[in-house]
Amino acid sequence: MTGRKLRVLTISSHPIQYGAPLFRVMARHPKLDFQVAYCSLRGAESGFDPEFGANVQWDVPLLDGYKWTHIPNRGSGAESFWAWRNTGLWKFIRQGKFDAVISHVGYVRATFWIAYAAARSVGIPFIFGTDASSIEPRDESKSKLAAKKIIWPAVFSLAGQVLTASSAGRDMMVSLGFPPERVSMTLDTVDNDWWLTQANAADREDARRALGFAPHEKIILFCAKLQPWKRPMDLLRAFASAAIPDASLVFAGDGAQRAELEKEAAALGASNKVKFLGFVN
């Protein structure tokens, strides 16, 4: 290598609030010429999020501080293989003279394979991974587990380097036969300075009063999409069972399980202590 910067392309499905801080760090790295190719601008622009069941536009800066481009999606954007097919990546990667391509789009999307084929066709290392920490399927299906034990080693062997989001994920990949030196952790990031600025600008008592909480009341906060694999029902039942004096449970988020949670809160006699805020930026 000479003194030139390494040209690195990251492919991301859409702007993500815990991805942007990491992209800004990479953009400032003195040895990188870094940019992101977005398959959709959902989140940075108002768009329908099928899991929230609402139009979403985040109120934090997602596109500042790094170079990016939008490669339009020719599919519907739904949760299926052909719904994500960003065909423009083929030409963009082949003509971009990149030194490496990092994909944050999973292998269950056509876009992944378009990018992989383009990178391999010009001899560029293709790097990807998973944020999973266990190979066990969410629905505990034995047949899916058996299939993943065959498919995952075959698919991830295509990676120039396997990326994980946790030490548990790294251990999982090593257990599948990958040498430790081929597995790297790339942790999700939070811009602490930005959050502290927002927190310091807020009035705690006013915020509690606006939500109908007393100054001394204990508040337990669940902040995520209301989906079974995020286990909001476990929290609701634990809260009802614990019967903590002067405490309330707040769900900030929305999703497919909301109606079921509201019904369960009523059945547990906890409705007056459980508040559903819906989607909150």
C-alpha positions in Angstrom: 0.0 0.0 0.0 1.0 3.6 -0.7 -0.1 6.5 1.3 -3.5 6.7 -0.4 -6.7 6.2 1.5 -8.6 3.0 1.4 -11.9 3.4 -0.4 -14.6 1.6 1.7 -18.3 1.3 0.8 -20.9 0.3 3.4 -24.3 -0.8 2.2 -27.2 -0.1 4.6 -30.9 -0.8 4.1 -31.8 2.6 5.5 -30.5 5.3 7.8 -30.4 4.0 11.4 -30.0 6.1 14.5 -27.4 3.9 16.1 -25.5 3.5 12.8 -24.9 7.1 11.9 -22.5 7.9 14.8 -20.3 5.0 13.7 -20.4 6.2 10.1 -19.2 9.6 11.2 -16.3 8.1 13.1 -15.3 6.1 10.0 -15.6 9.2 7.8 -13.1 11.0 10.0 -10.5 8.2 9.9 -7.4 9.5 8.2 -6.8 6.2 6.3 -10.3 5.8 4.9 -12.2 7.3 2.0 -15.6 6.2 3.3 -19.1 6.4 2.0 -22.5 4.7 2.5 -24.9 3.4 -0.1 -28.5 3.5 1.3 -31.0 1.2 -0.2 -33.8 3.4 1.1 -34.0 6.7 2.9 -36.8 5.5 5.2 -36.3 7.1 8.6 -34.4 10.1 7.3 -37.4 10.9 5.2 -41.0 10.1 6.2 -41.9 6.6 5.2 -44.1 3.8 6.4 -42.5 1.4 8.8 -44.4 -1.9 8.7 -43.3 -3.0 12.1 -44.3 0.2 13.8 -47.4 0.4 11.6 -46.9 4.1 11.2 -45.1 6.7 9.1 -41.8 7.3 10.7 -39.2 10.1 10.4 -36.6 10.2 13.1 -35.9 13.6 14.7 -32.2 13.0 15.1 -29.6 13.9 12.4 -28.9 10.7 10.4 -27.3 11.9 7.2 -24.8 14.5 8.5 -21.1 14.0 8.8 -20.3 11.4 6.2 -20.6 10.9 2.4 -23.6 8.9 1.2 -25.6 8.1 -1.8 -29.1 6.6 -2.4 -29.4 3.5 -4.7 -33.1 3.2 -5.4 -34.9 0.0 -4.5 -36.8 -1.7 -7.4 -38.8 -3.8 -5.0 -41.6 -3.1 -2.5 -39.5 -2.8 0.6 -41.5 -5.5 2.3 -40.1 -8.4 4.4 -39.3 -10.7 1.5 -36.3 -11.7 -0.7 -37.4 -9.9 -3.9 -38.8 -6.9 -2.1 -35.2 -5.5 -1.8 -33.4 -5.5 -5.1 -31.2 -2.4 -5.5 -30.0 -3.3 -9.0 -28.0 -0.1 -9.3 -25.5 -1.5 -6.9 -24.1 -3.7 -9.6 -22.8 -0.8 -11.7 -22.0 1.4 -8.6 -19.7 -1.2 -7.1 -18.1 -2.3 -10.3 -17.2 1.3 -11.3 -16.4 2.6 -7.8 -12.8 1.3 -7.5 -13.5 0.4 -3.9 -11.0 -1.5 -1.8 -13.7 -3.2 0.3 -17.5 -3.5 0.5 -19.3 -3.9 3.8 -22.9 -5.1 3.7 -25.3 -4.4 6.5 -28.1 -5.9 4.3 -28.8 -9.6 5.1 -28.4 -12.6 2.8 -32.2 -13.1 2.8 -32.5 -10.1 0.5 -31.7 -10.0 -3.2 -29.8 -6.8 -2.7 -27.2 -8.7 -0.8 -26.5 -11.1 -3.6 -26.4 -8.3 -6.2 -23.7 -6.5 -4.1 -21.8 -9.7 -3.5 -21.7 -10.7 -7.2 -20.6 -7.2 -8.1 -17.8 -7.1 -5.6 -16.6 -10.6 -6.5 -16.7 -9.8 -10.2 -14.0 -7.1 -9.7 -12.1 -8.9 -6.9 -13.2 -6.7 -4.0 -13.3 -8.2 -0.5 -17.0 -8.5 0.6 -17.5 -8.1 4.4 -20.7 -8.9 6.2 -22.1 -10.4 9.4 -25.0 -10.7 11.8 -26.3 -9.1 15.0 -27.5 -12.4 16.2 -26.1 -13.9 19.4 -27.5 -17.3 19.0 -28.3 -19.6 16.0 -31.5 -20.7 17.7 -34.6 -19.5 15.7 -37.0 -17.1 17.4 -39.8 -19.6 17.0 -37.7 -22.5 18.4 -38.3 -24.5 15.2 -36.1 -27.6 15.1 -36.2 -27.8 11.3 -35.1 -24.1 11.0 -32.2 -24.8 13.4 -31.1 -27.8 11.4 -31.2 -25.8 8.2 -29.3 -22.9 9.7 -26.5 -25.2 10.9 -25.9 -26.1 7.2 -26.7 -22.7 5.6 -24.9 -20.3 7.9 -21.4 -21.8 7.6 -21.8 -21.9 3.8 -23.1 -18.3 3.6 -20.7 -16.7 6.0 -17.7 -18.5 4.5 -18.3 -16.0 1.6 -17.3 -13.1 3.8 -13.8 -11.6 3.7 -14.4 -10.9 7.4 -17.4 -11.9 9.6 -18.8 -9.0 11.6 -20.8 -9.4 14.9 -22.4 -7.0 17.2 -21.5 -8.7 20.5 -19.0 -11.0 22.2 -21.8 -13.6 22.3 -22.2 -13.3 18.5 -18.4 -13.7 18.1 -18.5 -16.9 20.2 -21.4 -18.2 18.1 -19.5 -17.7 14.8 -16.4 -19.4 16.3 -18.6 -22.3 17.4 -19.7 -22.7 13.8 -16.1 -23.3 12.8 -14.8 -19.8 11.9 -11.3 -18.9 13.0 -11.3 -16.1 15.7 -9.1 -13.9 13.5 -11.8 -13.9 10.8 -14.5 -12.6 13.2 -14.7 -9.0 14.3 -17.0 -7.0 16.6 -18.5 -3.8 15.3 -20.7 -2.5 18.1 -23.7 -0.4 17.8 -23.0 3.2 18.8 -24.6 6.1 20.7 -23.7 9.7 20.4 -23.5 10.4 24.1 -22.8 14.1 23.7 -26.0 14.6 21.7 -28.1 12.7 24.2 -26.6 14.6 27.2 -27.4 17.9 25.5 -31.0 16.8 25.0 -31.3 15.5 28.6 -29.8 18.7 30.1 -32.3 20.8 28.1 -35.3 18.9 29.4 -37.2 19.6 32.7 -37.7 16.4 34.5 -40.6 17.5 36.6 -42.4 19.0 33.5 -41.8 15.8 31.5 -43.3 13.7 34.4 -46.2 16.1 34.8 -47.0 16.0 31.1 -47.3 12.2 31.2 -49.3 12.3 34.4 -46.7 10.9 36.8 -45.9 12.2 40.3 -42.4 13.5 41.1 -41.7 10.5 43.4 -43.2 7.8 41.2 -41.0 5.0 40.0 -41.2 4.6 36.2 -40.1 1.5 34.3 -39.6 2.2 30.6 -39.8 -0.2 27.7 -38.5 1.6 24.5 -38.8 -0.6 21.4 -41.1 -2.0 18.9 -43.9 -4.1 20.4 -42.9 -7.5 18.9 -42.9 -10.9 20.6 -39.1 -11.4 20.2 -38.4 -8.2 22.2 -40.4 -9.8 25.0 -42.7 -7.0 26.2 -45.2 -9.5 27.5 -42.5 -10.9 29.9 -42.0 -7.4 31.3 -45.7 -6.7 31.7 -46.3 -9.9 33.6 -43.2 -9.4 35.8 -44.3 -5.8 36.6 -47.8 -7.0 37.6 -46.3 -9.8 39.7 -43.8 -7.6 41.5 -46.5 -5.1 42.6 -43.9 -2.4 43.3 -45.5 0.5 45.3 -45.8 3.8 43.5 -44.6 2.5 40.2 -45.8 2.6 36.6 -44.8 0.8 33.5 -44.5 2.8 30.3 -44.3 1.3 26.8 -42.8 3.8 24.3 -43.2 2.2 20.9 -45.8 0.5 18.8 -46.2 -2.7 16.9 -48.2 -5.9 16.2 -48.4 -6.9 19.9 -49.9 -3.7 21.3 -53.5 -4.9 21.4 -52.5 -8.2 23.1 -50.5 -6.3 25.7 -53.4 -3.9 26.4 -55.7 -6.9 26.9 -53.2 -8.7 29.2 -52.7 -5.5 31.3 -56.5 -5.4 31.8 -56.7 -9.1 32.7 -53.9 -8.6 35.2 -55.6 -5.7 36.8 -52.7 -3.4 36.0 -54.3 -1.1 33.4 -54.2 1.9 35.7 -50.4 1.4 36.2 -49.5 0.7 32.5 -49.2 3.5 29.9 -48.9 3.0 26.2 -47.4 6.0 24.5 -47.4 4.6 20.9 -44.6 5.6 18.6 -42.3 8.3 20.0 -39.4 9.8 18.2 
